Amino acid sequence: MRAYAETIVALSSGALPAGIAVVRLSGPAAFDQARQVCGGIPGDRKLRLRTLCDPETGETLDQALVAGFAGPDTVTGEDLVEFHCHGGPAVVRAVLRVLTRAPGLRLAEAGEFTRRGFENGRLDLAAVEGLADLISAETEGQRRQAVRQAGGFIGGQVEAWRARLIQALAIVESGLDFADEDDVPDDGEAAAMGDIAALADELAAALVDGERGERLRRGLEVAIVGPPNAGKSSLLNALARRDVAIVTATPGTTRDVLEVDLDLSGYPIRLLDTAGLRRTEDPIELEGIRRARDRAASADVVLVLVPPVGEGVSRETFPDHPNVVRVGTKADLDPDYGRDAPDLTVSAVSERGLDPLISRLGWLAADQLSGGEDALVTRERHRTELMEAERELWAALSDGLPAEARAEHLRRAGVAFGRLTGRIDPEEVLGAVFSTFCIGK
């Protein structure tokens, strides 16, 4: 456990004003300072009604429910106090002003409560990321994924892999350092490397479907592209059910990529309204078109809008993209409904064909995001570290590799695991050596 000299305080609930505001204290002086403000602090993890007063003037600040939580069994690993005050801005300011007046007590920095919990071993780095994802989750799928991660699902799996790796590395290093000892089995390294091969296969399997978890976390990106005045901004507004983009008859109004997040059947969808694709000499519009093409190329789905015939614009497609849906627009103006055999035809004005389009997007989201809640990999950082660990494991399994080099590759894989969870302790290997073999003399 890490001992901090300073006690930190912050508003830990949502934006003010609110019905209730939770002010949280954490650190060595948490209980003492709470007693100064409310006279007595219950340490039994139960809320008690207390009157909060300024200890210098005796002025009443508020009546609040107060609970004390003795460390180390708290979210930060320290003594922690919560004041459940009335959620008026003036009330919270007064409470924070009085609390931070005490020596050794200051306002917390962003994320500092969680960081103390991490540094005191209350949660690993992947769980910290899951907690952040849980706070920002907007759909049911994102919530389920974040709950699993915040609960230690990723860290638990990685730590289990790391424990197996440490055992194998201990056997390999024992063979190097204690080859003449009678209690080191001759076939120990072969068995250990067999488990390393199985571990490498498990990592490969986890990485295969990892992109579903990453997509679920960020949302399925759907780029809306087409020529100017094809109805891109109108369709965006219709799908969002609100006026997000400016709609005008003037071509080239949209210059940058406009993003809107939607929830379709529990799956997150990120709609991208892009600049109209056409030939132009305007340098600003050219930059908008370049961004439109780049975002469409990297999007999960591209909606290519095809306006009615006779509007004097070109028709752009993305033939190399795996998920392109051609959408005929302005169906209320076009007598030839279904021209050029588009996949779907809609009218943002009358909302004709909008439900089939929403159903198509929902199907695409389910197809590409379902199972993401159970994915191990939810961030690029996770993928990077697991790929590094996998590479080192396969390198350690190379035929004819000297034992010293094999051990080094295993050490590097262990470091990659440690970076993912934020826990790196090379002394664990030495401890495993002496606990597994009766070598100490």
C-alpha positions in Angstrom: 0.0 0.0 0.0 1.2 3.5 -0.9 0.9 6.1 1.9 0.0 9.6 0.7 0.8 12.7 2.7 -2.1 14.7 1.3 -5.8 14.2 1.7 -7.8 15.0 -1.4 -11.4 16.2 -1.8 -13.7 16.7 -4.8 -17.3 16.7 -6.0 -17.8 13.1 -7.1 -21.3 13.2 -8.5 -22.7 14.9 -11.6 -23.1 18.5 -12.7 -24.8 21.0 -10.4 -27.4 21.9 -9.6 -28.7 18.5 -8.6 -30.9 16.9 -6.0 -27.9 15.4 -4.2 -24.2 16.2 -4.5 -21.6 13.7 -3.2 -18.4 15.3 -1.9 -15.7 12.7 -1.3 -12.6 12.9 1.0 -9.8 10.4 0.8 -6.5 10.2 2.6 -4.9 10.1 6.1 -6.7 13.2 7.4 -10.2 12.3 6.0 -11.7 11.2 9.3 -10.1 14.0 11.4 -11.3 16.7 9.0 -14.8 15.2 8.7 -15.0 15.3 12.5 -14.1 19.0 12.4 -16.9 19.7 10.0 -19.7 17.5 11.4 -18.7 16.7 15.0 -18.6 13.0 14.6 -17.9 10.6 11.8 -19.4 7.1 11.6 -16.9 4.5 10.4 -19.3 1.7 10.0 -20.1 2.4 6.3 -23.6 3.5 7.1 -25.1 6.9 6.3 -25.9 9.2 9.2 -27.6 12.6 9.2 -25.2 15.3 10.3 -25.1 19.1 10.4 -22.1 20.4 8.6 -20.6 23.5 10.1 -17.6 25.8 9.6 -15.3 24.9 12.5 -13.9 28.5 12.6 -17.2 30.5 12.7 -19.8 27.8 13.7 -21.9 28.7 10.7 -24.2 26.0 9.5 -23.3 24.9 5.9 -25.9 22.2 5.3 -27.5 19.1 6.6 -26.1 16.0 4.9 -25.9 12.3 5.1 -22.3 11.3 6.1 -20.6 7.9 5.8 -17.1 6.9 6.7 -15.2 4.0 5.1 -12.0 2.8 6.8 -9.1 1.8 4.5 -7.7 -0.3 3.0 -11.0 -1.8 1.9 -12.2 1.3 0.0 -12.1 2.3 -3.6 -8.9 4.3 -3.0 -7.4 1.9 -0.4 -7.4 4.8 2.1 -9.7 6.2 4.7 -12.6 7.7 2.8 -15.6 9.9 3.8 -18.6 10.9 1.8 -20.9 13.9 2.4 -24.2 13.5 0.6 -25.2 17.2 0.5 -28.0 19.2 -1.1 -26.9 19.7 -4.7 -26.9 23.5 -4.9 -23.7 25.1 -6.3 -23.4 27.5 -3.3 -23.7 24.6 -0.9 -21.0 22.6 -2.6 -18.7 25.6 -2.9 -19.1 26.3 0.8 -18.3 22.7 1.9 -15.3 22.5 -0.4 -14.0 25.9 0.8 -14.1 24.8 4.4 -12.6 21.4 3.8 -9.7 22.6 1.7 -8.8 25.3 4.3 -7.3 22.6 6.5 -3.5 21.9 6.2 -2.6 19.0 4.0 -6.0 18.8 2.3 -6.5 19.9 -1.3 -8.8 19.6 -4.3 -8.2 16.4 -6.2 -6.9 16.4 -9.7 -8.7 14.7 -12.6 -8.9 11.0 -12.0 -6.9 11.1 -8.8 -9.3 9.0 -6.7 -9.1 6.2 -9.3 -5.4 6.6 -9.6 -4.9 6.1 -5.9 -7.1 3.0 -6.1 -4.9 1.7 -8.9 -1.6 2.4 -7.1 -3.0 0.8 -3.9 -3.9 -2.4 -5.8 -7.7 -1.9 -5.6 -8.0 -2.3 -9.4 -5.8 -2.9 -12.4 -5.2 -0.6 -15.3 -7.7 -2.4 -17.6 -10.3 -2.1 -14.9 -9.6 1.6 -14.6 -10.2 1.9 -18.4 -13.4 -0.1 -17.9 -14.6 2.3 -15.3 -14.0 5.2 -17.6 -16.0 3.4 -20.3 -18.8 2.6 -17.9 -19.2 6.3 -17.1 -19.3 7.2 -20.8 -21.4 4.3 -22.0 -24.5 5.4 -24.0 -25.9 2.1 -25.1 -26.8 -1.2 -23.4 -24.1 -3.1 -25.3 -21.5 -0.6 -24.2 -22.7 -0.8 -20.6 -22.5 -4.6 -20.5 -19.0 -4.5 -22.0 -17.8 -1.8 -19.6 -19.2 -3.6 -16.5 -17.3 -6.7 -17.3 -14.1 -4.8 -17.8 -14.5 -2.6 -14.7 -15.1 -5.8 -12.8 -11.6 -7.1 -13.7 -12.5 -9.4 -16.5 -9.6 -8.4 -18.7 -7.1 -8.1 -15.8 -8.2 -11.4 -14.4 -7.6 -13.3 -17.7 -4.3 -11.6 -18.3 -3.1 -12.2 -14.8 -4.0 -15.9 -15.2 -2.0 -16.0 -18.4 0.9 -14.2 -16.7 0.9 -16.7 -13.8 1.3 -19.6 -16.2 4.0 -17.7 -18.0 5.9 -17.0 -14.8 5.7 -20.7 -13.9 7.2 -21.7 -17.2 9.9 -19.0 -17.0 10.8 -20.2 -13.5 11.3 -23.7 -14.9 13.4 -22.5 -17.8 15.5 -20.3 -15.6 15.9 -23.1 -13.0 17.3 -25.2 -15.7 19.9 -22.5 -16.5 20.9 -21.7 -12.9 20.5 -25.0 -11.2 21.2 -27.6 -13.9 23.4 -29.6 -11.6 20.7 -29.9 -8.8 19.1 -33.3 -8.4 15.6 -31.8 -7.8 15.3 -30.1 -11.1 13.4 -32.5 -13.4 15.1 -33.2 -16.8 11.8 -33.0 -18.7 10.5 -29.8 -16.9 11.4 -27.4 -19.7 9.6 -29.5 -22.4 6.4 -29.5 -20.3 6.7 -25.8 -19.6 7.1 -25.0 -23.3 4.1 -27.1 -24.1 2.1 -24.9 -21.9 3.6 -21.8 -23.5 2.5 -23.1 -26.9 -1.1 -23.5 -25.6 -0.9 -20.0 -24.1 0.2 -18.6 -27.5 -2.8 -20.3 -29.2 -5.1 -18.8 -26.6 -3.7 -15.3 -27.2 -4.2 -15.7 -30.9 -7.8 -16.7 -30.4 -8.5 -13.7 -28.2 -7.0 -11.4 -30.8 -9.0 -12.8 -33.7 -12.3 -11.3 -32.6 -11.0 -8.4 -30.6 -12.1 -5.8 -33.1 -15.7 -6.4 -32.1 -14.9 -5.1 -28.6 -13.1 -2.1 -30.0 -16.0 -1.3 -32.4 -18.6 -1.7 -29.7 -16.7 0.7 -27.5 -16.4 3.4 -30.1 -19.6 2.8 -32.1 -20.2 1.5 -35.6 -19.1 4.3 -37.9 -21.5 4.9 -40.8 -20.3 7.5 -43.3 -22.9 9.3 -45.4 -21.4 10.3 -48.8 -22.5 11.6 -52.1 -22.5 14.7 -54.3 -23.6 18.1 -53.1 -27.3 18.5 -52.4 -27.9 14.7 -52.4 -29.6 15.0 -49.1 -26.8 13.9 -46.8 -27.5 16.5 -44.1 -31.2 16.1 -44.4 -30.9 12.3 -43.9 -28.6 12.8 -40.9 -31.2 15.0 -39.3 -34.0 12.6 -40.0 -32.0 9.6 -38.5 -31.0 11.7 -35.5 -34.6 13.0 -35.1 -33.3 16.5 -34.5 -31.7 19.3 -36.5 -28.0 18.6 -36.2 -26.7 19.7 -39.6 -27.5 22.9 -41.5 -29.6 22.1 -44.6 -29.4 24.6 -47.5 -29.8 24.5 -51.2 -26.3 26.1 -51.6 -23.9 23.3 -52.8 -20.7 22.8 -50.7 -22.2 24.0 -47.4 -20.7 21.0 -45.4 -16.9 21.4 -45.2 -15.9 19.2 -42.3 -17.1 15.9 -41.0 -20.1 16.2 -38.6 -20.6 13.3 -36.1 -23.8 12.2 -34.4 -24.1 9.2 -32.0 -27.3 7.1 -32.1 -28.5 4.1 -30.1 -30.0 1.4 -32.4 -31.4 -1.6 -30.4 -28.6 -1.2 -27.8 -25.8 -0.9 -30.3 -23.9 2.4 -30.8 -24.0 4.0 -34.2 -21.8 7.0 -35.2 -23.2 8.8 -38.2 -20.7 10.9 -40.2 -22.1 13.7 -42.4 -19.4 14.6 -45.0 -18.7 17.2 -47.6 -20.3 16.7 -51.1 -18.1 14.9 -53.6 -17.5 16.9 -56.8 -14.9 18.6 -58.9 -13.9 22.0 -57.4 -11.1 24.5 -57.3 -12.0 25.9 -53.9 -9.1 24.9 -51.6 -11.4 24.8 -48.5 -13.9 22.6 -50.2 -11.1 20.4 -51.5 -9.9 19.8 -48.0 -13.5 18.9 -46.9 -13.7 16.4 -49.8 -10.4 14.9 -48.9 -11.6 14.4 -45.3 -14.8 12.9 -46.5 -13.0 10.3 -48.6 -10.6 9.4 -45.8 -13.4 9.0 -43.2 -15.5 7.0 -45.6 -12.6 4.7 -46.4 -12.1 3.9 -42.7 -15.7 3.8 -41.7 -17.4 0.4 -41.0 -20.4 1.2 -43.3 -20.7 3.7 -46.2 -24.1 5.0 -47.2 -23.7 6.3 -50.8 -26.6 8.7 -51.6 -27.9 8.7 -55.1 -30.0 11.8 -55.9 -32.7 12.0 -58.5 -31.7 12.1 -62.1 -31.5 15.5 -63.7 -29.9 17.4 -60.8 -26.7 17.9 -62.7 -24.4 16.2 -60.3 -22.1 13.2 -60.5 -22.6 9.9 -58.7 -19.8 8.7 -56.5 -19.3 5.2 -55.2 -16.8 3.3 -53.1 -16.4 0.0 -55.0 -13.6 -1.3 -52.8 -15.4 -0.9 -49.4 -16.8 -4.1 -48.0 -20.0 -2.5 -46.6 -21.6 -0.1 -49.1 -25.3 0.6 -49.1 -26.6 2.7 -52.1 -29.5 4.9 -51.0 -31.7 6.7 -53.4 -32.8 10.1 -52.0 -35.6 12.6 -52.3 -38.1 9.9 -53.2 -40.9 12.4 -52.7 -39.6 14.3 -55.7 -38.7 11.4 -58.0 -41.5 9.8 -60.0 -39.2 6.8 -60.8 -39.0 5.4 -57.3 -36.3 2.7 -57.3 -34.2 4.2 -60.1 -30.8 2.6 -60.9 -31.8 -0.2 -58.5 -30.4 1.3 -55.3 -30.4 -0.9 -52.2 -32.9 1.5 -50.5 -34.8 4.6 -51.4 -35.8 7.2 -48.9 -37.2 10.7 -48.4 -36.0 12.7 -45.5 -39.0 15.0 -45.9 -41.8 12.5 -45.8 -39.7 9.8 -44.0 -40.7 7.4 -46.7 -38.3 4.4 -46.6 -36.6 5.6 -43.4 -37.7 2.6 -41.3 -36.1 0.1 -43.8 -32.9 2.1 -43.7 -32.9 2.1 -39.9 -33.5 -1.7 -39.9 -30.6 -2.2 -42.4 -28.3 -0.2 -40.1 -29.5 -2.2 -37.1 -28.8 -5.4 -38.9 -25.3 -4.2 -39.8 -24.6 -3.2 -36.2 -25.8 -6.5 -34.8 -23.7 -8.4 -37.4 -20.5 -6.4 -36.7 -20.9 -5.7 -33.0 -22.7 -8.7 -31.5 -20.4 -10.6 -29.2 -18.4 -7.4 -28.5 -19.7 -7.5 -24.9 -17.7 -10.8 -24.4 -14.6 -9.7 -26.2 -11.4 -9.5 -24.3 -9.9 -6.7 -26.3 -11.7 -3.4 -26.1 -8.9 -0.8 -26.8 -6.0 -0.5 -29.2 -3.7 -0.5 -26.2 -4.9 -4.0 -25.2 -4.4 -5.3 -28.7 -0.9 -3.9 -28.9 0.3 -5.5 -25.7 -1.3 -8.8 -26.4 0.2 -8.9 -29.9 3.6 -8.2 -28.4 3.2 -10.9 -25.8 2.1 -13.4 -28.6 5.1 -12.5 -30.8 7.5 -13.1 -27.9 5.8 -16.4 -27.0 6.1 -17.7 -30.6 9.7 -16.5 -30.6 10.4 -18.4 -27.4 9.1 -21.6 -29.1 11.5 -21.4 -32.1 13.5 -24.6 -32.7 17.1 -24.7 -31.7 16.9 -21.6 -29.6 19.4 -21.4 -26.7 17.8 -21.5 -23.3 19.1 -18.0 -22.4 17.3 -16.5 -25.5 14.2 -18.6 -24.8 14.0 -17.2 -21.3 14.5 -13.6 -22.5 11.6 -13.9 -24.9 9.4 -15.2 -22.1 10.5 -12.3 -19.9 9.5 -9.8 -22.6 6.1 -11.5 -22.9 5.6 -11.1 -19.2 6.5 -7.4 -19.4 3.8 -7.0 -22.1 1.3 -8.6 -19.9 2.4 -6.4 -17.0 2.0 -3.3 -19.1 -1.5 -4.2 -20.0 -2.6 -4.5 -16.3 -0.2 -1.9 -15.0 1.5 -4.5 -12.7 5.2 -5.4 -13.4 7.2 -7.2 -10.7 10.2 -9.2 -11.9 10.7 -10.5 -8.3 7.7 -12.8 -8.9 9.8 -15.0 -11.1 12.5 -15.5 -8.4 9.7 -16.3 -5.9 8.2 -18.9 -8.2 11.6 -20.5 -8.6 12.2 -21.1 -4.9 8.6 -22.0 -4.2 8.4 -24.6 -6.9 11.7 -26.3 -6.4 13.5 -27.3 -3.2 16.6 -25.5 -4.2 17.5 -23.2 -1.3 20.6 -24.5 0.6 
